[in-house]
Amino acid sequence: MKREVIACQQRPRRNRLVVAACLLALYSVGMAALPVMAQSASEAWADSVLKQMTLDEKFDLVRGTNPFAAKPKLGADVAKGAGYVKGVPRLGVPFLTESDASVGIANMMGGLRPGDVATALPSTALLAATWDPSLVERGSAMIGAEARDKGFNVLLAGGVNLVREPRNGRNFEYFGEDPLLAGTLAGHAIRGVQSNHVMSTIKHFALNTQETGRTILSADMEEGAFRESDLLAFEIGIEIGQPGSVMCAYNKVNGVFGCENAFLLNDVLRRDWGYKGFVMSDWGAVHGPSMPQGLDQESGTTPGDAGHFGARLRAALAAGTVKQEDLDQSVRRILYSIHAVGLADRPPAQKAIDYEANGRIAQEVAEAGIVLLKNERKLLPIASSVRRILVVGGHADVGVLAGGGGSSQVNPVGGAVLKVPAAFGKKLYSNSSPVAALRKAVPQATISFDDGSDPRRAAEAAGKADLVIVIGEQFTTETMDVKNLSLPDNQDGLIAAVASANPATVVVLVTGGPVLMPWLDKAGAVLEAWYPGQRGGEAIARILTGAVNPSGRLAMTFPASEEQLPNPTIPGYDMAGETVQRDLYGLPKDMKPFSVTYPEGANAGYRWFDKTGAKPLFPFGHGLSYTRFTYKNLRMAEGTRPRLSFAIANVGKRPGADVAQVYARVNGVKRLIGWSRVDLKPGESRQVSVEVDPRVMASFDLAANNWHVAAGTYDIEVGASVNQPVLKAKLRLNEQRIKP
């Protein structure tokens, strides 16, 4: 029969009898004998170009260069960002011009493109709090469009590392602590960027959970738990977003550096997930010519033939430790992504940007992700009877903290109105003053400002006001974790003094992640505004006044104390210290390698709190509204992909959006298995449907290398947060095995 199959592949199929015989022969030998599927257009283009490339051209494509060190200087037609990779113009292979981009087109410390600005999208933590895939995709499409108009065709976006360590300096760049939510939103963010034919990465692969010692630590976790949490977030993000590149991380995973980790890059990413794109390194994350282990491109090297993918790779190729097929395979993957995302056919072109329109998108996102945490005595929205408002702290008279620090920092449109020295750069404040926005929104009130430098003075002024709004800030940055979850610079003391003087105190938190609130009982209301981006002042004012009904929901748990965390202290922080000299990549120069273990395993964030019974300050999924919602009529359709439906009604007096969350108890611990965000007018009701990805209800079977859904009856809850169930039911599932 094998001869018949070969004949079918070679024989011209000119009549129906021949075709029928061929099909019968192919069917008879089974799927294993089927010929290789026809190449996609991107695969065919990659193969065609690869055959025409010289060896030097191949080496150019697998090594990126740091633009700070570019010699000779880049031409005016090459956008200057985080890095660039030489193309092959004679074969239609474009230069790869790369920009950092978690929350906008970065221009870290303004050194790359002096005077250049970009729309500062709110932090990724705020995007996660919208629980809105379509809005995340639209906001990210705006960033992709700006990248294209600035001449970039690669964005280092798509941060999907789970928030396991709430003190992590980069949490503001990530989509929260749940793998389903984070993976889904990251996938839509990537899809939005790439809709502009601008390539997006997904990063940092994997377990890049803290900045302390990030380049020397080993993140150690048992494979099953790893698959059910952090890797699942990446898997979902890649499925939805189809990113052109995966960026491997600085840290080791189970003793092996991420950028030479064959288990992650070859076994999981390519064998199990079937990923066809290429793996690029983080900047400075390469430790050898590790192509056989799965790395395709070294990023951010210095000029000449430096780095591990320069002279060292050539030497390895000559010695046979790296083979020609390894090099060709890496080049083919890069070419595949270039074509698949449309970089070759649709090059970027520098042109004018409509910053006004983009600013409106940034504001819409901010308004959807700001979370109302507390609202006693209906202190908010601001009543029309309020005549004297005092705003305290946060430089709110001039602007609002535009974002966190590090490689993702954006120089906001209009320029930073205030620059405050900080680690790894400066704190930048966008020209979006909450005070100015409130004066426009509440013209009947007199609004005064106190900078908060003297708590006694602020408290005295607070006692004379009808309403007090205190801005509490926490600046976080790449390369450094925060020592603890307390607000810095005695802001807790300031808030306590002001709230004691006037219980009609609203605290607006502008932070990179969770913080402790020792003054919570004294404050009447609390808003978590994250880093609200380009028009954060306007967004905050519209939430406070009720022009917008708050609809954000926490994508990460706010602990009541650090003792509740799986690691009460940051592993390695004592070795790193707070003032020790650090290199460009945040590594304390006298620090020794260490390991980080995760007692929570797959049960990160809210799952840990559910397992231990600890009561958080505010639970995952929490968020209040100025209206009320009810749920009823829960129905379930069982099957390989179960579907749940229920009715949501707005029974209040204001229009608003609700995020109904669905949880299942799996192996004794709650897991998010779906959600629905819906906008409703007063009195309106809508039946919504949630399809369940069975992987979120499965365990990973290491022996069989697949997902195993155990047969049985599962407890299901529908509610307003993980700790606030409204509807309960039982869901029966048959046993199911799913390939990764």
Backbone hydrogen bonds, N-H to C=O, Kabsch-Sander energy under -0.5 kcal/mol:
donor,donor_aa,acceptor,acceptor_aa,energy
5,V,1,M,-1.9
6,I,2,K,-2.3
7,A,3,R,-2.6
8,C,4,E,-2.2
9,Q,5,V,-1.8
10,Q,6,I,-1.6
11,R,7,A,-3.1
14,R,12,P,-1.2
19,V,15,N,-2.1
20,A,16,R,-2.7
21,A,17,L,-2.3
22,C,18,V,-2.4
23,L,19,V,-2.6
24,L,20,A,-2.4
25,A,21,A,-2.3
26,L,22,C,-2.6
27,Y,23,L,-2.6
28,S,24,L,-2.3
29,V,25,A,-1.5
30,G,26,L,-0.6
30,G,27,Y,-0.8
33,A,30,G,-1.3
34,L,31,M,-1.6
44,A,40,S,-2.6
45,W,41,A,-2.4
46,A,42,S,-2.3
47,D,43,E,-2.3
48,S,44,A,-2.4
49,V,45,W,-2.7
50,L,46,A,-2.5
51,K,47,D,-1.8
52,Q,48,S,-0.6
52,Q,49,V,-1.2
53,M,49,V,-0.6
53,M,50,L,-1.2
58,K,54,T,-1.9
59,F,55,L,-2.1
60,D,56,D,-2.1
61,L,57,E,-1.5
62,V,58,K,-0.9
63,R,60,D,-1.0
64,G,298,E,-3.9
65,T,84,Y,-2.9
66,N,301,T,-3.2
69,A,66,N,-1.4
70,A,67,P,-1.0
78,V,75,G,-1.8
79,A,77,D,-0.6
79,A,151,G,-0.6
81,G,79,A,-0.7
82,A,98,E,-1.0
83,G,98,E,-1.2
84,Y,65,T,-1.7
85,V,96,L,-1.9
88,V,93,V,-1.7
91,L,88,V,-2.0
92,G,89,P,-1.5
93,V,88,V,-2.2
96,L,85,V,-2.3
97,T,95,F,-0.7
98,E,83,G,-2.8
98,E,96,L,-0.6
99,S,154,V,-2.1
101,A,156,L,-0.9
106,A,100,D,-2.3
106,A,104,G,-0.9
107,N,409,Q,-1.7
110,G,107,N,-3.4
111,G,108,M,-1.6
116,D,113,R,-2.6
118,A,411,N,-2.0
121,L,103,V,-2.1
121,L,119,T,-1.1
123,S,531,Y,-2.6
124,T,172,F,-1.2
125,A,172,F,-1.6
126,L,123,S,-0.7
127,L,123,S,-2.1
128,A,124,T,-2.7
129,A,125,A,-1.3
130,T,126,L,-0.7
130,T,127,L,-1.2
131,W,127,L,-0.5
131,W,128,A,-1.3
132,D,127,L,-0.5
136,V,132,D,-2.4
137,E,133,P,-2.4
138,R,134,S,-2.1
139,G,135,L,-2.7
140,S,136,V,-2.3
141,A,137,E,-2.1
142,M,138,R,-1.7
143,I,139,G,-1.5
144,G,140,S,-2.6
145,A,141,A,-2.3
146,E,142,M,-2.1
147,A,143,I,-2.5
148,R,144,G,-2.3
149,D,145,A,-2.3
150,K,146,E,-1.2
150,K,147,A,-0.7
151,G,148,R,-1.1
152,F,147,A,-2.9
153,N,97,T,-1.8
154,V,97,T,-1.7
155,L,199,M,-3.5
156,L,99,S,-2.7
157,A,155,L,-1.8
160,V,158,G,-0.6
160,V,203,K,-2.8
163,V,176,G,-1.4
164,R,162,L,-1.6
168,N,165,E,-2.3
171,N,168,N,-1.4
173,E,170,R,-2.3
174,Y,171,N,-1.9
175,F,159,G,-0.5
177,E,555,A,-2.2
182,A,178,D,-2.8
183,G,179,P,-2.2
184,T,180,L,-2.2
185,L,181,L,-2.5
186,A,182,A,-2.6
187,G,183,G,-2.2
188,H,184,T,-1.9
189,A,185,L,-2.2
190,I,186,A,-2.5
191,R,187,G,-2.2
192,G,188,H,-2.1
193,V,189,A,-2.2
194,Q,190,I,-2.7
195,S,191,R,-1.0
196,N,193,V,-1.6
197,H,194,Q,-1.9
198,V,193,V,-0.6
199,M,153,N,-2.6
201,T,155,L,-1.7
202,I,245,S,-0.9
203,K,158,G,-2.2
205,F,247,M,-2.8
206,A,204,H,-0.9
208,N,204,H,-0.7
209,T,207,L,-1.6
214,R,211,E,-2.0
216,I,213,G,-1.9
217,L,213,G,-2.3
218,S,594,F,-2.0
219,A,217,L,-0.5
219,A,252,K,-2.7
220,D,218,S,-0.7
220,D,596,V,-2.8
221,M,219,A,-0.5
226,F,222,E,-2.2
227,R,223,E,-2.9
228,E,224,G,-1.7
229,S,226,F,-1.0
231,L,226,F,-2.2
232,L,226,F,-0.6
233,A,229,S,-1.8
234,F,230,D,-1.7
235,E,231,L,-2.7
236,I,232,L,-2.7
237,G,233,A,-2.3
238,I,234,F,-2.7
239,E,235,E,-2.2
240,I,236,I,-2.3
241,G,237,G,-2.6
242,Q,238,I,-2.3
244,G,200,S,-0.9
245,S,200,S,-1.4
246,V,278,F,-2.1
247,M,202,I,-2.7
248,C,246,V,-0.6
248,C,280,M,-2.2
249,A,205,F,-1.8
252,K,217,L,-2.7
253,V,256,V,-3.1
254,N,219,A,-2.1
256,V,253,V,-1.3
258,G,251,N,-2.3
260,E,257,F,-1.9
261,N,258,G,-0.9
262,A,260,E,-1.0
265,L,261,N,-2.8
266,N,262,A,-2.0
267,D,262,A,-2.1
268,V,263,F,-2.6
269,L,264,L,-2.4
271,R,266,N,-2.4
272,D,267,D,-2.1
273,W,268,V,-1.9
274,G,270,R,-0.9
275,Y,269,L,-2.1
278,F,244,G,-1.6
280,M,246,V,-2.1
280,M,278,F,-0.6
281,S,297,Q,-2.0
282,D,248,C,-0.7
284,G,299,S,-0.9
285,A,282,D,-1.8
290,S,288,G,-2.3
291,M,289,P,-0.5
294,G,291,M,-2.0
295,L,290,S,-1.8
296,D,279,V,-1.7
297,Q,279,V,-1.7
298,E,62,V,-2.3
301,T,64,G,-2.4
306,A,303,P,-0.9
310,G,307,G,-0.5
311,A,305,D,-2.3
312,R,307,G,-0.7
314,R,310,G,-2.0
315,A,311,A,-2.4
316,A,312,R,-2.3
317,L,313,L,-2.4
318,A,314,R,-2.2
319,A,315,A,-2.2
320,G,316,A,-1.1
321,T,316,A,-1.2
322,V,316,A,-1.6
326,D,323,K,-0.7
327,L,323,K,-1.8
328,D,324,Q,-2.8
329,Q,325,E,-2.2
330,S,326,D,-2.0
331,V,327,L,-2.4
332,R,328,D,-2.7
333,R,329,Q,-2.1
334,I,330,S,-2.0
335,L,331,V,-2.7
336,Y,332,R,-2.7
337,S,333,R,-2.0
338,I,334,I,-2.2
339,H,335,L,-2.2
340,A,336,Y,-3.0
341,V,337,S,-2.3
342,G,338,I,-0.6
343,L,338,I,-2.3
344,A,338,I,-0.8
346,R,342,G,-1.6
349,A,148,R,-0.6
351,K,149,D,-2.0
355,Y,353,I,-1.7
358,N,354,D,-2.0
359,G,355,Y,-2.3
360,R,356,E,-1.5
361,I,357,A,-1.4
362,A,358,N,-2.3
363,Q,359,G,-2.2
364,E,360,R,-2.3
365,V,361,I,-2.4
366,A,362,A,-2.2
367,E,363,Q,-2.6
368,A,364,E,-1.3
369,G,365,V,-1.2
369,G,366,A,-0.7
370,I,366,A,-1.4
371,V,528,E,-2.5
372,L,370,I,-0.5
372,L,624,L,-0.5
373,L,371,V,-0.9
373,L,526,V,-2.2
374,K,526,V,-1.5
376,E,524,G,-2.9
378,K,375,N,-0.9
379,L,376,E,-1.4
382,I,544,L,-2.5
386,V,383,A,-1.4
389,I,387,R,-0.5
389,I,446,T,-2.8
390,L,467,L,-2.4
391,V,448,S,-2.6
392,V,469,I,-2.9
393,G,450,D,-2.6
396,A,393,G,-1.5
398,V,395,H,-1.8
399,G,395,H,-2.2
400,V,430,S,-1.0
402,A,428,L,-2.8
403,G,428,L,-0.5
405,G,476,T,-2.3
406,G,424,F,-0.7
409,Q,406,G,-1.7
413,V,118,A,-0.7
415,G,412,P,-2.4
417,V,429,Y,-2.3
418,L,429,Y,-0.8
420,V,427,K,-2.3
422,A,425,G,-1.9
425,G,422,A,-0.7
427,K,420,V,-3.4
429,Y,418,L,-2.0
430,S,400,V,-2.2
430,S,428,L,-0.5
432,S,430,S,-2.6
435,V,396,A,-1.9
437,A,433,S,-2.4
438,L,434,P,-2.4
439,R,435,V,-2.2
440,K,436,A,-1.5
441,A,437,A,-2.0
442,V,438,L,-2.9
445,A,442,V,-1.7
446,T,387,R,-3.4
447,I,445,A,-0.6
448,S,389,I,-2.4
448,S,446,T,-0.5
450,D,391,V,-2.4
458,A,454,D,-2.4
459,A,455,P,-2.6
460,E,456,R,-2.3
461,A,457,R,-2.2
462,A,458,A,-2.3
463,G,459,A,-1.8
464,K,461,A,-1.2
465,A,462,A,-1.6
466,D,388,R,-2.1
467,L,388,R,-1.7
468,V,504,A,-2.5
469,I,390,L,-3.0
470,V,506,V,-2.9
471,I,392,V,-3.0
472,G,470,V,-0.7
472,G,508,V,-2.6
473,E,471,I,-0.5
474,Q,510,V,-2.0
476,T,474,Q,-0.5
477,T,480,M,-0.7
478,E,405,G,-1.8
480,M,477,T,-1.3
482,V,167,R,-2.1
491,Q,488,P,-1.3
494,L,490,N,-1.8
495,I,491,Q,-2.9
496,A,492,D,-2.4
497,A,493,G,-2.2
498,V,494,L,-2.4
499,A,495,I,-3.0
500,S,496,A,-2.0
501,A,497,A,-1.5
502,N,498,V,-1.6
505,T,503,P,-1.7
506,V,468,V,-3.4
507,V,525,A,-2.7
508,V,470,V,-3.2
508,V,506,V,-0.6
509,L,507,V,-0.6
509,L,527,L,-3.2
510,V,472,G,-3.2
510,V,508,V,-0.5
511,T,509,L,-0.7
516,L,485,L,-2.6
520,L,517,M,-2.0
522,K,519,W,-1.4
523,A,519,W,-1.4
524,G,505,T,-1.8
525,A,505,T,-1.6
526,V,374,K,-1.8
527,L,507,V,-3.0
528,E,371,V,-3.2
529,A,509,L,-3.0
529,A,527,L,-0.7
530,W,509,L,-0.7
534,Q,120,A,-3.4
536,G,533,G,-1.8
539,A,535,R,-2.2
540,I,536,G,-2.7
541,A,537,G,-2.2
542,R,538,E,-2.3
543,I,539,A,-1.7
544,L,540,I,-2.6
545,T,541,A,-2.2
546,G,542,R,-0.7
546,G,543,I,-0.6
547,A,542,R,-0.9
548,V,542,R,-2.2
551,S,367,E,-0.5
552,G,370,I,-1.5
553,R,129,A,-2.7
554,L,622,H,-2.5
558,F,618,F,-2.6
564,Q,561,S,-1.1
565,L,562,E,-1.3
573,Y,570,I,-2.3
576,A,572,G,-2.0
577,G,573,Y,-2.9
583,D,587,L,-1.7
586,G,583,D,-2.1
589,K,581,Q,-2.0
591,M,588,P,-1.7
596,V,218,S,-2.9
598,Y,220,D,-0.7
601,G,598,Y,-1.6
603,N,600,E,-2.5
604,A,602,A,-1.6
607,R,604,A,-1.7
608,W,605,G,-0.9
609,F,605,G,-1.5
610,D,606,Y,-2.4
611,K,607,R,-2.5
612,T,608,W,-2.6
613,G,609,F,-1.6
614,A,609,F,-0.6
617,L,558,F,-1.9
618,F,558,F,-1.9
621,G,554,L,-2.2
622,H,619,P,-2.0
624,L,372,L,-2.6
630,T,649,A,-2.1
632,K,647,A,-1.7
635,R,645,S,-3.0
637,A,643,R,-3.2
638,E,636,M,-0.6
643,R,637,A,-2.3
644,L,690,V,-2.8
645,S,635,R,-2.6
646,F,688,V,-1.8
647,A,632,K,-3.2
648,I,686,R,-2.7
649,A,630,T,-2.4
650,N,684,E,-2.7
651,V,628,R,-2.1
651,V,649,A,-0.8
652,G,628,R,-0.8
656,G,680,L,-2.3
658,D,678,V,-2.5
660,A,658,D,-0.5
660,A,676,S,-2.4
661,Q,719,G,-2.7
662,V,674,G,-2.9
663,Y,717,E,-2.8
664,A,671,R,-2.4
665,R,715,D,-1.9
666,V,664,A,-0.8
666,V,669,V,-2.9
669,V,666,V,-1.8
671,R,664,A,-2.4
673,I,662,V,-2.9
674,G,662,V,-1.1
676,S,660,A,-2.1
678,V,658,D,-2.3
678,V,676,S,-0.5
680,L,656,G,-3.0
683,G,650,N,-2.5
684,E,681,K,-2.3
686,R,648,I,-2.5
688,V,646,F,-3.1
688,V,686,R,-0.6
690,V,644,L,-3.3
692,V,642,P,-3.0
693,D,691,E,-0.5
696,V,693,D,-1.8
697,M,694,P,-1.5
698,A,695,R,-1.3
699,S,708,H,-2.2
701,D,699,S,-0.6
701,D,706,N,-3.1
702,L,700,F,-0.8
705,N,701,D,-1.3
706,N,701,D,-1.5
707,W,738,I,-3.3
708,H,699,S,-3.3
709,V,707,W,-0.5
709,V,736,Q,-3.1
710,A,708,H,-0.7
712,G,733,L,-2.3
714,Y,731,L,-3.0
716,I,729,A,-2.8
717,E,663,Y,-2.6
718,V,727,L,-2.5
719,G,661,Q,-2.5
720,A,724,Q,-1.6
722,V,620,F,-2.4
724,Q,721,S,-1.4
726,V,718,V,-3.2
727,L,718,V,-2.4
729,A,716,I,-2.1
731,L,714,Y,-2.5
733,L,712,G,-2.9
736,Q,709,V,-1.9
738,I,707,W,-2.1
